[in-house]
Amino acid sequence: GTVRRNYTEQLIQQFASDCEIVKLGSQALVELAERKLNGGLVSDQELLSIVNPLLETQVDVVVLGCTHFPWFKQELQRLCPSIQWLDSGDAIARRVKQIVSPDTQDVVGSTAGGNFYFTGQPYTLDQSLLSNSGIRFINYIKF
């Protein structure tokens, strides 16, 4: 869904209008991230099969735009070192912090002792996996 949003196109026009942009949306990568978040294994081959179109077009920078994708940043850097992988998580976390509670003292955007916010019930998520990653589970944000 991220690659089809008008907001994504606006960001491209604002910050990368002089660049050749290749958009790659992947529900399969979302599903792999959810598997990983729930303690499942994800093989290098599964990741490579999804990012192969990026390798074929010889992109040099990839923005991990979906909130699920940064869970694979380390693996992608290892598997595809010629690509610079940009994690959008910190920028998203800063924006969420502005919207939710501009005065909060919580560490947002860091997995080292940070907080994890949900916009819906994480019915498939084993919350112990978050705490094992150093993330404190806080609460749901209701819109």
C-alpha positions as CSV (number, residue, x, y, z in Angstrom):
1,G,0.0,0.0,0.0
2,T,2.9,2.4,0.7
3,V,4.1,2.6,-2.9
4,R,0.5,3.4,-4.1
5,R,-0.2,6.3,-1.7
6,N,-0.4,9.8,-3.0
7,Y,1.8,10.8,0.0
8,T,4.6,8.6,-1.4
9,E,4.4,10.3,-4.8
10,Q,4.4,13.8,-3.1
11,L,7.6,12.8,-1.2
12,I,9.2,11.6,-4.4
13,Q,8.3,14.9,-6.2
14,Q,9.5,17.0,-3.2
15,F,12.8,15.2,-2.5
16,A,13.7,13.0,-5.4
17,S,12.3,14.6,-8.6
18,D,15.7,14.4,-10.2
19,C,16.1,10.6,-9.5
20,E,15.0,7.6,-11.4
21,I,12.5,5.9,-9.0
22,V,11.7,2.2,-9.0
23,K,8.7,1.3,-6.8
24,L,8.5,-2.2,-5.4
25,G,5.6,-3.1,-3.2
26,S,5.6,-6.5,-1.6
27,Q,2.9,-8.1,0.5
28,A,5.2,-11.1,0.7
29,L,7.8,-9.1,2.5
30,V,5.2,-7.9,4.9
31,E,4.2,-11.5,5.6
32,L,7.8,-12.5,6.1
33,A,8.3,-9.6,8.6
34,E,5.3,-10.7,10.6
35,R,6.7,-14.2,10.6
36,K,10.0,-13.0,11.8
37,L,8.3,-10.8,14.5
38,N,6.6,-13.9,15.7
39,G,9.8,-15.8,16.1
40,G,9.7,-17.6,12.7
41,L,12.6,-18.1,10.5
42,V,13.1,-16.3,7.2
43,S,15.6,-17.6,4.7
44,D,18.0,-15.5,2.7
45,Q,16.6,-17.1,-0.4
46,E,13.1,-15.8,0.5
47,L,14.4,-12.3,0.9
48,L,16.5,-12.4,-2.3
49,S,13.5,-13.6,-4.3
50,I,11.6,-10.5,-3.3
51,V,14.4,-7.9,-3.8
52,N,15.7,-9.5,-7.0
53,P,13.9,-6.9,-9.2
54,L,16.0,-4.2,-7.4
55,L,19.2,-6.1,-8.1
56,E,18.2,-6.5,-11.8
57,T,17.6,-2.8,-12.2
58,Q,20.9,-2.0,-10.4
59,V,19.4,0.5,-7.9
60,D,21.8,2.1,-5.5
61,V,19.5,3.3,-2.7
62,V,16.4,1.7,-1.3
63,V,14.0,3.3,1.1
64,L,12.4,0.8,3.4
65,G,9.2,2.7,3.3
66,C,6.8,0.2,4.9
67,T,7.0,0.0,8.7
68,H,7.5,-3.8,8.4
69,F,10.6,-3.6,6.1
70,P,13.2,-2.3,8.6
71,W,13.0,-5.6,10.4
72,F,15.1,-6.9,7.5
73,K,17.6,-4.1,7.2
74,Q,20.5,-6.0,8.6
75,E,19.8,-9.1,6.4
76,L,19.4,-6.9,3.3
77,Q,22.6,-5.0,4.0
78,R,24.4,-8.4,4.3
79,L,22.8,-9.9,1.2
80,C,23.0,-6.8,-1.0
81,P,25.9,-4.7,0.2
82,S,26.0,-2.7,-3.1
83,I,22.7,-1.1,-2.1
84,Q,22.3,1.6,0.5
85,W,19.2,0.6,2.7
86,L,17.5,3.5,4.3
87,D,15.3,2.8,7.3
88,S,12.3,5.1,7.5
89,G,11.4,4.0,11.0
90,D,13.1,6.8,12.9
91,A,11.4,9.5,10.7
92,I,8.1,7.8,11.2
93,A,8.6,7.5,14.9
94,R,9.4,11.2,15.2
95,R,6.2,12.1,13.3
96,V,4.1,9.7,15.4
97,K,5.6,11.3,18.5
98,Q,4.6,14.8,17.2
99,I,1.1,13.7,16.5
100,V,0.5,11.5,19.6
101,S,2.2,13.5,22.4
102,P,4.6,16.3,21.5
103,D,5.7,16.6,25.1
104,T,6.3,12.9,25.8
105,Q,9.6,11.9,27.2
106,D,9.4,8.4,25.7
107,V,12.2,7.2,23.5
108,V,10.5,6.8,20.2
109,G,12.2,5.4,17.1
110,S,14.8,3.4,19.0
111,T,14.7,-0.3,19.7
112,A,17.1,0.2,22.7
113,G,14.6,0.5,25.5
114,G,12.1,2.3,23.3
115,N,8.4,1.9,23.2
116,F,6.2,0.1,20.7
117,Y,2.9,1.6,19.6
118,F,0.1,-0.2,17.9
119,T,-2.8,1.3,15.9
120,G,-4.7,-1.9,16.1
121,Q,-4.9,-5.1,18.1
122,P,-1.7,-7.1,17.4
123,Y,-3.5,-10.4,17.5
124,T,-0.7,-12.3,15.9
125,L,2.2,-10.8,17.8
126,D,4.0,-12.5,20.6
127,Q,4.8,-9.5,22.8
128,S,7.8,-11.3,24.5
129,L,9.6,-11.0,21.1
130,L,9.4,-7.2,21.5
131,S,10.7,-7.3,25.1
132,N,13.6,-9.6,24.0
133,S,14.5,-6.9,21.5
134,G,14.6,-4.3,24.2
135,I,11.3,-2.7,23.4
136,R,8.8,-2.0,26.1
137,F,5.2,-2.6,25.0
138,I,3.2,0.4,26.0
139,N,-0.4,0.7,24.6
140,Y,-2.7,0.9,21.6
141,I,-3.3,4.2,19.9
142,K,-7.0,4.4,19.0
143,F,-8.0,6.7,16.2
